[in-house]
């Protein structure tokens, strides 16, 4: 199936009604902070990407998986807000632990040469060197949502 542009309302209508206000709030916060949204229908479902205009890099993606709606946060500045990372609930930390190790951080010649380096940060006394594409992927749910919002706010602040 070819990629097809969709409206934010079309995407929002597919989101569990318990989380629609949260997603709409994140969308508005991202737009208000100068991010540009790109909404597409892909073969796996709707995909929404936000690009930070100052850094010209993606900051957030929404995608659907079997677990439900997932957010991918591109936390390229995560090492600059370690005190926030310390507050993440166990479920979110477990998700980070499950992410693949960034091969380029271990060996600069590993992985695809077009791949940018992942993230190197610590939570507590544990060091993480994770691939940027899977590191900060979290399920949208009532426990995670306040931390997701704060995570995005921290990242926007560091990019601005």
N, C-alpha and C positions, 0 to 999 in steps of 0.2 A: 504494500500500500504506500502510495506517495505521501510525502509530508504535506499537510494542508494547514494553513493558518486558521486559528480559531479565536474567539473572543474570550475575555476573562470570565464573562458570565457563563459561557458554555463550560469552561473548565470548572468554575465554582459549583455549577449544578451537579457535577459528578462527585464532588467532595461530600463525605458524610456530613449530614446536617449539624452534628455536634461540633464540627470543626470549621464550619463555613465562616463564622465571624472571626475566628483566629486567622484563617488564611486571608480573608479580605483585609484584616488589619495589617498583616505582614506585607501584603501587596501594596497597600497605601503607604506604609512606612518606607518601603523600598523605592517606590516612585517618588515620594516626597524628598528622599535623599539623593535624587538624581539618577537612579537606576533605570535602565530601559528594559522592558519586558518583551520577550519573544514567546509566543504561544503557538504550539503546533500539535496536530494530531499525527501520531506515528503508529506504526503497526502494533506496538505494545500498549497504546493508549495515549492519553494527553500528556504533553511534556511542556513545562513552563520553565523558562530560563530568564534570569535577571543579570544584566551586565552592569557593573559599576562604571559609570561614564568617566570618572577621573582616572581610574587605573586601567580602564578599557578591558577588564577581565571579568569573567563570570564570578558572581558572588553566591548565588543560590540557584538551585534547580528543584522543581517539584516533579516527581514521577510516581507512577503507580506500580506496585509490586504485589505479590500474593499477600504480604502482611498488611497491605493498605497503602495509604498515601505516605510517601517517603520524601524527606527533604535532604538535599545534599548541600552542605555549606562548604564553600571553598575558603577555609580558614587559613589563608596564607600568612596571616599575622598572629596565629594562635600562640606562638611563643612570646608575644608581647602582652598577653593578658593571662598569665598563669594562675593568678588568684581566682579568676572566674572559672577556669578549667577545674580547679579544686572543688568547686561546688556542684559539678555535674552529678546527677544521680547514677547509681550503679548500672542501670540498664544502658544508659548512654555510654558509660565507660566501657562496658562489655562490648558494645557495638564497635567502638574504636579499636579495642583489642583484637576483634575478629577481622578487621580490615587487613589487606595485604601489606606487606612490608614494601617500602619504596626501594626498588633495586638500584636506582640511580644514586641514592644516598649512600649505599654500601659500596657500589662500584660505578663510577661515572660512565663507564662504557657499557653498562648493562641496560636492558630495556630498549625501547624504540628511541632512536636519536632525536625524534621530534617531541618526545615526552619531556615535559618539564619536571624538575625535581619536586618530590613530595614534601611532607612536613616533618620537622624534627622538633619535638617539644616534650615536656614532662608533665605528668600529673602525679602529684605526690613525689615519691622517690622513683617512679617508673618512667623510663625514657621510651618514647615512641618515635619510630621512623616509618611513617605510613605513606602509602600512595595517595595522592590528592584526590583521585577519582572515587575512592571508597572510604576514606578516613572518617569524615564527618557526615555519615548518612544515618538519619534518625527517623523513626516512625513518628508520625504525627499522633500524639495522644495527650490526654490531660496531664500526665506527669511530666512529659518532655516539653510541652509547649512553652512554659515560662522560660525555660533554659534556652530553647531554640531562639526565642525573641531576644533574649539577652546576648546570646552568641552573635547573632546578626548585628545587633547594635554595637558590640565590641569591634567586630570586623569592619563595619562601616566607619566607625570613629578612627581606626588605625589607617584606613585607606584614604581618609580625607585630609 
